[in-house]
């Protein structure tokens, strides 16, 4: 079987005849020469069709081919540092594969609602391709990071009988004869069961929040990676989160320079993402906000504006730890030095991108966890299996959740999460 050749492989084929398949990204033309910009998902290539090098029929086809038409082109590859990718193809043949008539997304500016309505086509643009490739690299670097550290991928259910955090922001459904069921908010509780079996696990999959928020930081369907580690305390948890973020950023800087350039990302800011990261207690964060003249009350969770002020002080992610226990989830362990505080951490991305990680040491004492479930007025029966983890060989353990789309948004340096997932789901949109 003849091996397929892609634009990314052209450095191996200089001076040789190749055949490539793809779509017309753009074109320029004069009377005797046509310049067809081919895209194939791996890159972009200028294909030069000279009137004397091809038949009259092929030259006419090159003249009439329209935006996003699928075609096959054969020709000789030559180096040309002036061109995108550093190569050019002198065409000897062009064949039509699939026509494209009146493609709706033209090179002119379009409004965001129009682009979202045509998301299935907008994904083909150079900017969106770059974002999807960076998303892929981030997801792969996350898997590589955990796989190389003896973590086991652990797949939790997406349909659950109850909330993981006792909130009302759940997508509800009827589940046969068993009553109500819900789309998962988090795989964490199930990951804790995995950690008791396997030591170190991570989940990686979609999660759902029926939160009626219209901010640029919220989606109703998004992806999270959630590691869970037996015998880890909060400091261990923070160390791992710090190491992982540094690894992710370095992976993107190494493998996605072309995509970052397309996005006009200031990579000097990403190059500063090296350990150690600043660590700030919640109480110190409150004092910092007050010094800035921000009206904030101790005991409340930090809002987006608070996070922006704090993160603007640093050129690295900042780790805010030990929040008031009353503002946090029932499963978080209390600080033995101050029972009013939870052993938890939020990691805030620099440049005003807000929270990208939330984590904690989990409560490992059966009676204390049972008391918290009752305090939060949660159904004990639903959490019986979760309490069992504290009943049969309980150990200190910790974990965190990283939002993939928020991380992609920060690393790409873009404004809104809607561009970081192929088909965004927001409170006012569930199409296309």
C-alpha positions as a Markdown table, in Angstrom:
| # | Residue | x | y | z |
|---|---|---|---|---|
| 1 | Unk | 0.0 | 0.0 | 0.0 |
| 2 | Unk | 1.4 | 3.4 | -1.0 |
| 3 | Unk | 2.3 | 5.4 | 2.1 |
| 4 | Unk | 0.2 | 8.6 | 2.5 |
| 5 | Unk | 2.1 | 11.9 | 2.5 |
| 6 | Unk | 1.1 | 14.9 | 4.5 |
| 7 | Unk | 2.3 | 18.5 | 4.5 |
| 8 | Unk | 4.1 | 18.0 | 7.8 |
| 9 | Unk | 6.3 | 15.4 | 6.1 |
| 10 | Unk | 7.5 | 17.5 | 3.2 |
| 11 | Unk | 11.1 | 18.0 | 4.6 |
| 12 | Unk | 11.6 | 14.3 | 3.6 |
| 13 | Unk | 10.5 | 14.8 | 0.0 |
| 14 | Unk | 12.3 | 17.9 | -1.3 |
| 15 | Unk | 13.0 | 17.4 | -5.0 |
| 16 | Unk | 10.6 | 14.5 | -5.3 |
| 17 | Unk | 7.2 | 14.2 | -6.8 |
| 18 | Unk | 4.4 | 13.8 | -4.3 |
| 19 | Unk | 0.6 | 13.6 | -4.3 |
| 20 | Unk | -1.3 | 15.4 | -1.5 |
| 21 | Unk | -5.0 | 15.6 | -0.6 |
| 22 | Unk | -6.8 | 18.4 | 1.2 |
| 23 | Unk | -8.9 | 21.5 | 0.9 |
| 24 | Unk | -8.5 | 24.9 | -0.7 |
| 25 | Unk | -7.8 | 27.3 | 2.1 |
| 26 | Unk | -7.2 | 30.3 | -0.1 |
| 27 | Unk | -6.0 | 31.2 | -3.6 |
| 28 | Unk | -4.4 | 33.9 | -5.7 |
| 29 | Unk | -4.4 | 34.1 | -9.5 |
| 30 | Unk | -3.0 | 35.8 | -12.5 |
| 31 | Unk | -3.4 | 35.1 | -16.2 |
| 32 | Unk | -0.6 | 32.5 | -16.4 |
| 33 | Unk | -0.3 | 31.2 | -12.9 |
| 34 | Unk | -2.6 | 30.1 | -10.1 |
| 35 | Unk | -1.5 | 29.9 | -6.4 |
| 36 | Unk | -3.6 | 27.4 | -4.5 |
| 37 | Unk | -3.1 | 27.2 | -0.7 |
| 38 | Unk | -3.8 | 23.6 | 0.3 |
| 39 | Unk | -4.6 | 22.6 | 3.9 |
| 40 | Unk | -4.6 | 19.0 | 5.0 |
| 41 | Unk | -5.0 | 19.2 | 8.8 |
| 42 | Unk | -1.2 | 19.0 | 9.3 |
| 43 | Unk | -0.2 | 22.3 | 7.7 |
| 44 | Unk | -0.6 | 24.7 | 4.8 |
| 45 | Unk | 1.2 | 24.5 | 1.4 |
| 46 | Unk | 1.3 | 26.9 | -1.6 |
| 47 | Unk | 0.7 | 24.9 | -4.8 |
| 48 | Unk | 1.9 | 26.7 | -7.9 |
| 49 | Unk | 0.0 | 25.9 | -11.1 |
| 50 | Unk | 1.8 | 27.3 | -14.2 |
| 51 | Unk | -0.1 | 27.4 | -17.5 |
| 52 | Unk | 2.7 | 25.5 | -19.3 |
| 53 | Unk | 3.2 | 22.8 | -16.7 |
| 54 | Unk | -0.4 | 21.3 | -16.8 |
| 55 | Unk | -3.1 | 20.6 | -19.4 |
| 56 | Unk | -5.6 | 23.3 | -20.3 |
| 57 | Unk | -8.3 | 21.4 | -18.4 |
| 58 | Unk | -6.2 | 21.3 | -15.2 |
| 59 | Unk | -5.4 | 25.0 | -15.5 |
| 60 | Unk | -9.0 | 25.8 | -15.9 |
| 61 | Unk | -9.9 | 23.7 | -12.9 |
| 62 | Unk | -7.3 | 25.5 | -10.8 |
| 63 | Unk | -8.7 | 28.8 | -12.0 |
| 64 | Unk | -12.3 | 27.9 | -11.0 |
| 65 | Unk | -11.7 | 25.9 | -7.7 |
| 66 | Unk | -13.5 | 27.6 | -4.9 |
| 67 | Unk | -12.8 | 28.0 | -1.1 |
| 68 | Unk | -12.9 | 24.7 | 0.8 |
| 69 | Unk | -13.2 | 22.6 | -2.3 |
| 70 | Unk | -11.5 | 19.2 | -1.7 |
| 71 | Unk | -8.8 | 18.3 | -4.2 |
| 72 | Unk | -5.8 | 16.2 | -5.0 |
| 73 | Unk | -2.6 | 17.8 | -6.3 |
| 74 | Unk | 0.6 | 16.2 | -7.7 |
| 75 | Unk | 3.9 | 18.0 | -8.1 |
| 76 | Unk | 7.5 | 18.5 | -7.2 |
| 77 | Unk | 8.4 | 19.8 | -3.7 |
| 78 | Unk | 10.9 | 22.5 | -3.4 |
| 79 | Unk | 12.2 | 24.5 | -0.4 |
| 80 | Unk | 11.1 | 28.1 | -0.2 |
| 81 | Unk | 11.6 | 29.8 | 3.2 |
| 82 | Unk | 9.3 | 32.7 | 2.1 |
| 83 | Unk | 6.3 | 30.4 | 2.2 |
| 84 | Unk | 4.3 | 29.1 | 5.1 |
| 85 | Unk | 6.0 | 25.9 | 6.3 |
| 86 | Unk | 9.1 | 26.6 | 4.2 |
| 87 | Unk | 8.0 | 24.6 | 1.1 |
| 88 | Unk | 6.2 | 25.0 | -2.2 |
| 89 | Unk | 4.8 | 22.6 | -4.7 |
| 90 | Unk | 5.1 | 23.0 | -8.5 |
| 91 | Unk | 2.0 | 21.3 | -9.7 |
| 92 | Unk | 1.8 | 18.9 | -12.6 |
| 93 | Unk | -1.8 | 17.7 | -12.0 |
| 94 | Unk | -4.9 | 18.8 | -10.0 |
| 95 | Unk | -7.9 | 16.6 | -9.5 |
| 96 | Unk | -11.3 | 17.6 | -8.0 |
| 97 | Unk | -12.5 | 15.4 | -5.1 |
| 98 | Unk | -15.5 | 17.4 | -3.6 |
| 99 | Unk | -16.8 | 20.8 | -4.7 |
| 100 | Unk | -17.6 | 23.6 | -2.3 |
| 101 | Unk | -20.2 | 26.2 | -3.4 |
| 102 | Unk | -20.9 | 29.5 | -1.7 |
| 103 | Unk | -18.8 | 28.6 | 1.4 |
| 104 | Unk | -20.4 | 30.9 | 4.1 |
| 105 | Unk | -17.2 | 31.8 | 6.1 |
| 106 | Unk | -15.3 | 34.1 | 3.8 |
| 107 | Unk | -12.0 | 36.0 | 4.6 |
| 108 | Unk | -14.0 | 39.0 | 5.7 |
| 109 | Unk | -14.9 | 39.6 | 9.4 |
| 110 | Unk | -18.0 | 37.8 | 10.8 |
| 111 | Unk | -19.8 | 38.3 | 14.1 |
| 112 | Unk | -19.3 | 35.8 | 16.9 |
| 113 | Unk | -22.9 | 34.5 | 16.8 |
| 114 | Unk | -22.6 | 33.8 | 13.0 |
| 115 | Unk | -19.3 | 31.9 | 13.6 |
| 116 | Unk | -20.8 | 29.9 | 16.5 |
| 117 | Unk | -23.9 | 29.1 | 14.4 |
| 118 | Unk | -21.4 | 27.7 | 11.8 |
| 119 | Unk | -19.0 | 26.2 | 14.3 |
| 120 | Unk | -18.9 | 23.0 | 12.2 |
| 121 | Unk | -17.2 | 25.1 | 9.5 |
| 122 | Unk | -15.5 | 27.7 | 11.6 |
| 123 | Unk | -13.3 | 24.8 | 13.0 |
| 124 | Unk | -11.5 | 24.8 | 9.6 |
| 125 | Unk | -10.1 | 28.3 | 10.1 |
| 126 | Unk | -6.4 | 28.6 | 10.8 |
| 127 | Unk | -6.9 | 30.1 | 14.3 |
| 128 | Unk | -9.4 | 27.3 | 15.3 |
| 129 | Unk | -7.1 | 24.6 | 14.0 |
| 130 | Unk | -4.3 | 26.0 | 16.0 |
| 131 | Unk | -6.4 | 26.0 | 19.2 |
| 132 | Unk | -7.5 | 22.4 | 18.6 |
| 133 | Unk | -3.9 | 21.3 | 18.1 |
| 134 | Unk | -2.8 | 23.0 | 21.3 |
| 135 | Unk | -5.8 | 21.4 | 23.1 |
| 136 | Unk | -4.7 | 18.0 | 21.8 |
| 137 | Unk | -1.1 | 18.6 | 23.0 |
| 138 | Unk | -2.3 | 19.7 | 26.5 |
| 139 | Unk | -4.5 | 16.6 | 26.8 |
| 140 | Unk | -1.7 | 14.3 | 25.6 |
| 141 | Unk | 0.9 | 16.0 | 28.0 |
| 142 | Unk | -1.5 | 15.4 | 30.9 |
| 143 | Unk | -1.8 | 11.7 | 30.0 |
| 144 | Unk | 2.0 | 11.5 | 29.5 |
| 145 | Unk | 2.6 | 13.2 | 32.8 |
| 146 | Unk | 0.5 | 10.8 | 34.9 |
| 147 | Unk | 1.3 | 7.7 | 32.9 |
| 148 | Unk | 5.0 | 8.3 | 33.5 |
| 149 | Unk | 4.4 | 8.6 | 37.2 |
| 150 | Unk | 2.7 | 5.3 | 37.8 |
| 151 | Unk | -0.8 | 6.6 | 37.8 |
| 152 | Unk | -3.6 | 4.4 | 36.5 |
| 153 | Unk | -6.4 | 5.9 | 34.3 |
| 154 | Unk | -9.7 | 5.3 | 36.1 |
| 155 | Unk | -13.0 | 5.9 | 34.3 |
| 156 | Unk | -15.8 | 7.0 | 36.6 |
| 157 | Unk | -19.5 | 6.9 | 35.6 |
| 158 | Unk | -21.0 | 9.9 | 33.8 |
| 159 | Unk | -24.5 | 9.0 | 35.2 |
| 160 | Unk | -24.6 | 9.3 | 39.0 |
| 161 | Unk | -27.3 | 9.0 | 41.7 |
| 162 | Unk | -26.3 | 12.2 | 43.5 |
| 163 | Unk | -24.2 | 15.3 | 43.5 |
| 164 | Unk | -20.5 | 15.1 | 44.3 |
| 165 | Unk | -20.6 | 18.5 | 46.1 |
| 166 | Unk | -24.2 | 18.8 | 47.3 |
| 167 | Unk | -25.1 | 21.6 | 44.9 |
| 168 | Unk | -28.2 | 22.1 | 42.9 |
| 169 | Unk | -26.4 | 22.8 | 39.6 |
| 170 | Unk | -27.1 | 19.3 | 38.1 |
| 171 | Unk | -28.6 | 18.1 | 34.9 |
| 172 | Unk | -31.4 | 15.8 | 36.0 |
| 173 | Unk | -32.9 | 12.8 | 34.1 |
| 174 | Unk | -35.4 | 10.0 | 34.7 |
| 175 | Unk | -33.5 | 6.7 | 35.1 |
| 176 | Unk | -35.8 | 3.9 | 34.2 |
| 177 | Unk | -37.7 | 2.7 | 37.4 |
| 178 | Unk | -35.0 | 4.0 | 39.8 |
| 179 | Unk | -36.1 | 7.6 | 39.9 |
| 180 | Unk | -33.8 | 10.6 | 39.3 |
| 181 | Unk | -30.2 | 10.4 | 38.1 |
| 182 | Unk | -27.8 | 13.1 | 37.2 |
| 183 | Unk | -25.0 | 13.9 | 34.8 |
| 184 | Unk | -21.7 | 14.0 | 36.7 |
| 185 | Unk | -20.2 | 17.2 | 38.1 |
| 186 | Unk | -17.0 | 15.5 | 38.9 |
| 187 | Unk | -15.4 | 12.0 | 38.9 |
| 188 | Unk | -13.6 | 12.7 | 42.3 |
| 189 | Unk | -15.6 | 10.6 | 44.7 |
| 190 | Unk | -15.2 | 7.6 | 42.4 |
| 191 | Unk | -11.5 | 8.4 | 42.0 |
| 192 | Unk | -11.1 | 8.1 | 45.7 |
| 193 | Unk | -12.4 | 4.5 | 45.5 |
| 194 | Unk | -9.8 | 4.0 | 42.7 |
| 195 | Unk | -7.0 | 5.4 | 44.8 |
| 196 | Unk | -7.8 | 3.0 | 47.7 |
| 197 | Unk | -7.5 | 0.1 | 45.2 |
| 198 | Unk | -4.6 | 1.3 | 43.0 |
| 199 | Unk | -2.7 | 3.9 | 45.0 |
| 200 | Unk | -2.6 | 6.7 | 42.4 |
| 201 | Unk | -5.3 | 7.2 | 39.7 |
| 202 | Unk | -6.5 | 9.9 | 37.4 |
| 203 | Unk | -9.8 | 10.4 | 35.7 |
| 204 | Unk | -10.1 | 12.3 | 32.4 |
| 205 | Unk | -13.5 | 13.0 | 30.9 |
| 206 | Unk | -16.5 | 15.3 | 30.4 |
| 207 | Unk | -18.3 | 16.8 | 33.3 |
| 208 | Unk | -21.5 | 18.9 | 33.4 |
| 209 | Unk | -22.6 | 21.9 | 35.5 |
| 210 | Unk | -26.1 | 23.3 | 35.2 |
| 211 | Unk | -24.9 | 26.6 | 36.5 |
| 212 | Unk | -26.7 | 29.6 | 35.0 |
| 213 | Unk | -23.6 | 31.6 | 34.3 |
| 214 | Unk | -22.9 | 33.6 | 31.2 |
| 215 | Unk | -19.2 | 34.5 | 31.9 |
| 216 | Unk | -16.4 | 33.8 | 29.5 |
| 217 | Unk | -15.1 | 31.3 | 32.1 |
| 218 | Unk | -18.1 | 29.0 | 32.1 |
| 219 | Unk | -19.3 | 26.1 | 29.9 |
| 220 | Unk | -22.1 | 23.7 | 30.8 |
| 221 | Unk | -20.1 | 20.7 | 29.4 |
| 222 | Unk | -16.4 | 20.6 | 29.8 |
| 223 | Unk | -13.5 | 18.2 | 30.4 |
| 224 | Unk | -11.6 | 17.7 | 33.6 |
| 225 | Unk | -8.6 | 15.7 | 34.7 |
| 226 | Unk | -8.8 | 14.6 | 38.3 |
| 227 | Unk | -5.9 | 12.8 | 40.0 |
| 228 | Unk | -6.4 | 11.1 | 43.4 |
| 229 | Unk | -3.5 | 9.9 | 45.5 |
| 230 | Unk | -3.5 | 7.7 | 48.6 |
| 231 | Unk | -1.1 | 8.8 | 51.4 |
| 232 | Unk | -0.8 | 12.4 | 49.9 |
| 233 | Unk | -1.3 | 15.4 | 52.2 |
| 234 | Unk | -2.2 | 18.9 | 51.0 |
| 235 | Unk | 1.5 | 19.9 | 50.5 |
| 236 | Unk | 2.0 | 16.7 | 48.3 |
| 237 | Unk | -1.1 | 17.7 | 46.4 |
| 238 | Unk | 0.2 | 21.2 | 45.7 |
| 239 | Unk | 3.6 | 19.9 | 44.7 |
| 240 | Unk | 2.0 | 17.5 | 42.1 |
| 241 | Unk | -0.2 | 20.3 | 40.7 |
| 242 | Unk | 2.8 | 22.6 | 40.3 |
| 243 | Unk | 4.9 | 19.9 | 38.6 |
| 244 | Unk | 2.0 | 19.1 | 36.2 |
| 245 | Unk | 1.4 | 22.7 | 35.1 |
| 246 | Unk | 5.1 | 23.2 | 34.4 |
| 247 | Unk | 5.2 | 20.0 | 32.4 |
| 248 | Unk | 2.1 | 21.0 | 30.3 |
| 249 | Unk | 3.4 | 24.5 | 29.5 |
| 250 | Unk | 6.9 | 23.2 | 28.5 |
| 251 | Unk | 5.2 | 20.5 | 26.3 |
| 252 | Unk | 3.3 | 23.2 | 24.4 |
| 253 | Unk | 6.3 | 25.5 | 24.0 |
| 254 | Unk | 8.3 | 22.5 | 22.6 |
| 255 | Unk | 5.7 | 21.2 | 20.2 |
| 256 | Unk | 3.3 | 24.0 | 19.3 |
| 257 | Unk | 5.4 | 27.0 | 18.4 |
| 258 | Unk | 3.8 | 27.4 | 15.0 |
| 259 | Unk | 0.3 | 27.3 | 16.6 |
| 260 | Unk | 1.3 | 29.8 | 19.3 |
| 261 | Unk | 2.6 | 32.1 | 16.5 |
| 262 | Unk | -0.7 | 31.9 | 14.6 |
| 263 | Unk | -2.5 | 32.9 | 17.8 |
| 264 | Unk | 0.0 | 35.7 | 18.3 |
| 265 | Unk | 0.7 | 34.4 | 21.8 |
| 266 | Unk | 3.4 | 36.2 | 23.8 |
| 267 | Unk | 5.5 | 33.1 | 24.6 |
| 268 | Unk | 7.8 | 35.0 | 26.9 |
| 269 | Unk | 5.0 | 34.9 | 29.5 |
| 270 | Unk | 4.7 | 31.1 | 29.1 |
| 271 | Unk | 8.5 | 30.7 | 29.4 |
| 272 | Unk | 8.3 | 32.1 | 32.9 |
| 273 | Unk | 6.1 | 29.2 | 34.1 |
| 274 | Unk | 8.7 | 27.3 | 36.1 |
| 275 | Unk | 8.6 | 26.0 | 39.7 |
| 276 | Unk | 8.3 | 27.0 | 42.4 |
| 277 | Unk | 5.0 | 28.8 | 42.2 |
| 278 | Unk | 4.0 | 31.4 | 44.9 |
| 279 | Unk | 1.8 | 30.0 | 47.7 |
| 280 | Unk | -0.6 | 32.3 | 49.5 |
| 281 | Unk | -2.9 | 31.5 | 52.3 |
| 282 | Unk | -6.6 | 32.6 | 51.9 |
| 283 | Unk | -6.2 | 35.0 | 54.9 |
| 284 | Unk | -3.2 | 36.6 | 53.3 |
| 285 | Unk | -5.1 | 36.9 | 50.0 |
| 286 | Unk | -7.9 | 38.7 | 51.8 |
| 287 | Unk | -5.4 | 41.2 | 53.3 |
| 288 | Unk | -3.9 | 41.7 | 49.8 |
| 289 | Unk | -7.3 | 42.5 | 48.4 |
| 290 | Unk | -8.1 | 44.9 | 51.2 |
| 291 | Unk | -4.8 | 46.7 | 50.6 |
| 292 | Unk | -5.9 | 47.1 | 47.0 |
| 293 | Unk | -9.0 | 48.9 | 48.2 |
| 294 | Unk | -11.2 | 45.9 | 47.3 |
| 295 | Unk | -14.3 | 45.4 | 49.4 |
| 296 | Unk | -14.0 | 41.7 | 50.5 |
| 297 | Unk | -15.2 | 39.9 | 53.5 |
| 298 | Unk | -13.2 | 37.1 | 55.2 |
| 299 | Unk | -15.2 | 33.8 | 55.0 |
| 300 | Unk | -16.5 | 34.3 | 51.5 |
| 301 | Unk | -15.2 | 32.3 | 48.5 |
| 302 | Unk | -13.1 | 34.4 | 46.1 |
| 303 | Unk | -14.9 | 35.7 | 43.0 |
| 304 | Unk | -13.5 | 36.2 | 39.5 |
| 305 | Unk | -12.6 | 39.9 | 40.1 |
| 306 | Unk | -10.8 | 38.9 | 43.3 |
| 307 | Unk | -8.8 | 36.2 | 41.5 |
| 308 | Unk | -7.9 | 38.6 | 38.8 |
| 309 | Unk | -6.4 | 41.1 | 41.3 |
| 310 | Unk | -4.4 | 38.4 | 43.1 |
| 311 | Unk | -3.1 | 36.7 | 40.0 |
| 312 | Unk | -2.0 | 40.1 | 38.5 |
| 313 | Unk | 0.6 | 40.3 | 41.2 |
| 314 | Unk | 2.5 | 37.3 | 39.8 |
| 315 | Unk | 3.9 | 36.1 | 36.5 |
| 316 | Unk | 3.3 | 32.5 | 37.4 |
| 317 | Unk | 0.2 | 30.5 | 38.7 |
| 318 | Unk | -0.4 | 31.4 | 42.3 |
| 319 | Unk | -1.7 | 28.7 | 44.8 |
| 320 | Unk | -4.2 | 30.1 | 47.3 |
| 321 | Unk | -4.7 | 27.6 | 50.1 |
| 322 | Unk | -6.6 | 27.0 | 53.3 |
| 323 | Unk | -10.0 | 28.6 | 52.6 |
| 324 | Unk | -12.7 | 28.9 | 55.2 |
| 325 | Unk | -14.2 | 25.4 | 55.6 |
| 326 | Unk | -17.8 | 26.8 | 55.5 |
| 327 | Unk | -17.3 | 28.0 | 52.0 |
| 328 | Unk | -16.0 | 24.6 | 50.7 |
| 329 | Unk | -17.3 | 21.1 | 50.0 |
| 330 | Unk | -18.2 | 18.7 | 52.7 |
| 331 | Unk | -15.4 | 16.2 | 51.9 |
| 332 | Unk | -12.5 | 18.5 | 52.5 |
| 333 | Unk | -10.4 | 17.8 | 55.6 |
| 334 | Unk | -10.2 | 20.6 | 58.2 |
| 335 | Unk | -6.8 | 22.1 | 59.1 |
| 336 | Unk | -5.8 | 20.5 | 62.5 |
| 337 | Unk | -4.2 | 23.8 | 63.4 |
| 338 | Unk | -7.4 | 25.8 | 62.8 |
| 339 | Unk | -10.7 | 23.9 | 62.4 |
| 340 | Unk | -12.2 | 26.9 | 60.7 |
| 341 | Unk | -10.0 | 26.3 | 57.6 |
| 342 | Unk | -10.1 | 23.5 | 55.0 |
| 343 | Unk | -7.0 | 21.8 | 53.7 |
| 344 | Unk | -7.7 | 23.0 | 50.1 |
| 345 | Unk | -6.1 | 24.9 | 47.3 |
| 346 | Unk | -7.1 | 26.8 | 44.2 |
| 347 | Unk | -4.5 | 27.5 | 41.5 |
| 348 | Unk | -5.0 | 30.8 | 39.7 |
| 349 | Unk | -3.5 | 31.3 | 36.3 |
| 350 | Unk | -1.6 | 34.5 | 35.6 |
| 351 | Unk | -2.7 | 37.2 | 33.2 |
| 352 | Unk | -6.2 | 37.3 | 34.8 |
| 353 | Unk | -7.3 | 33.9 | 33.6 |
| 354 | Unk | -8.6 | 32.8 | 37.0 |
| 355 | Unk | -9.0 | 29.4 | 38.6 |
| 356 | Unk | -7.7 | 26.4 | 36.6 |
| 357 | Unk | -7.2 | 23.9 | 39.5 |
| 358 | Unk | -9.2 | 23.2 | 42.7 |
| 359 | Unk | -8.0 | 20.5 | 45.1 |
| 360 | Unk | -7.9 | 19.4 | 48.7 |
| 361 | Unk | -6.9 | 16.8 | 51.2 |
| 362 | Unk | -10.0 | 14.6 | 51.8 |
| 363 | Unk | -11.6 | 13.9 | 55.1 |
| 364 | Unk | -10.4 | 10.4 | 56.0 |
| 365 | Unk | -12.2 | 10.0 | 59.4 |
| 366 | Unk | -15.5 | 8.1 | 59.1 |
| 367 | Unk | -17.3 | 9.9 | 62.0 |
| 368 | Unk | -16.2 | 13.4 | 60.9 |
| 369 | Unk | -17.2 | 12.8 | 57.3 |
| 370 | Unk | -20.6 | 11.4 | 58.4 |
| 371 | Unk | -21.1 | 14.5 | 60.5 |
| 372 | Unk | -20.3 | 16.8 | 57.5 |
| 373 | Unk | -22.7 | 14.9 | 55.3 |
| 374 | Unk | -25.4 | 15.5 | 57.9 |
| 375 | Unk | -24.4 | 19.1 | 58.4 |
| 376 | Unk | -24.9 | 19.7 | 54.6 |
| 377 | Unk | -28.2 | 17.9 | 54.7 |
| 378 | Unk | -27.1 | 15.3 | 52.2 |
| 379 | Unk | -28.7 | 11.9 | 51.8 |
| 380 | Unk | -26.6 | 9.5 | 53.9 |
| 381 | Unk | -27.9 | 6.4 | 52.0 |
| 382 | Unk | -26.4 | 7.8 | 48.7 |
| 383 | Unk | -23.0 | 8.2 | 50.4 |
| 384 | Unk | -22.9 | 4.8 | 52.1 |
| 385 | Unk | -20.4 | 3.5 | 49.6 |
| 386 | Unk | -18.3 | 6.7 | 50.0 |
| 387 | Unk | -18.3 | 6.3 | 53.8 |
| 388 | Unk | -17.1 | 2.7 | 53.4 |
| 389 | Unk | -13.8 | 4.0 | 52.1 |
| 390 | Unk | -13.2 | 5.4 | 55.6 |
| 391 | Unk | -14.5 | 2.3 | 57.2 |
| 392 | Unk | -12.2 | -0.3 | 55.6 |
| 393 | Unk | -8.5 | 0.8 | 55.7 |
| 394 | Unk | -8.8 | 4.5 | 55.5 |
| 395 | Unk | -5.7 | 6.5 | 54.8 |
| 396 | Unk | -4.8 | 10.2 | 54.2 |
| 397 | Unk | -5.4 | 11.0 | 50.6 |
| 398 | Unk | -5.7 | 14.1 | 48.3 |
| 399 | Unk | -6.5 | 15.1 | 44.8 |
| 400 | Unk | -7.4 | 18.0 | 42.5 |
| 401 | Unk | -9.3 | 18.8 | 39.4 |
| 402 | Unk | -8.0 | 20.7 | 36.4 |
| 403 | Unk | -10.4 | 22.2 | 33.9 |
| 404 | Unk | -9.0 | 21.5 | 30.4 |
| 405 | Unk | -10.8 | 24.3 | 28.6 |
| 406 | Unk | -9.7 | 26.9 | 31.2 |
| 407 | Unk | -6.1 | 25.7 | 30.8 |
| 408 | Unk | -6.3 | 25.8 | 27.0 |
| 409 | Unk | -7.7 | 29.4 | 27.2 |
| 410 | Unk | -4.8 | 30.5 | 29.4 |
| 411 | Unk | -2.1 | 28.9 | 27.4 |
| 412 | Unk | -3.5 | 30.0 | 24.1 |
| 413 | Unk | -4.0 | 33.5 | 25.4 |
| 414 | Unk | -7.6 | 33.8 | 24.2 |
| 415 | Unk | -10.6 | 35.6 | 25.7 |
| 416 | Unk | -13.4 | 33.0 | 25.9 |
| 417 | Unk | -13.7 | 29.3 | 26.6 |
| 418 | Unk | -16.1 | 28.8 | 23.7 |
| 419 | Unk | -13.2 | 28.5 | 21.3 |
| 420 | Unk | -11.3 | 25.9 | 23.3 |
| 421 | Unk | -13.8 | 23.0 | 22.8 |
| 422 | Unk | -15.0 | 21.7 | 19.4 |
| 423 | Unk | -18.7 | 22.3 | 20.0 |
| 424 | Unk | -19.3 | 24.6 | 23.0 |
| 425 | Unk | -22.3 | 24.1 | 25.2 |
| 426 | Unk | -23.5 | 27.2 | 27.1 |
| 427 | Unk | -26.7 | 28.1 | 28.8 |
| 428 | Unk | -28.0 | 29.8 | 25.7 |
| 429 | Unk | -26.7 | 27.4 | 23.1 |
| 430 | Unk | -26.7 | 23.6 | 22.5 |
| 431 | Unk | -26.3 | 23.7 | 18.7 |
| 432 | Unk | -24.8 | 22.8 | 16.3 |
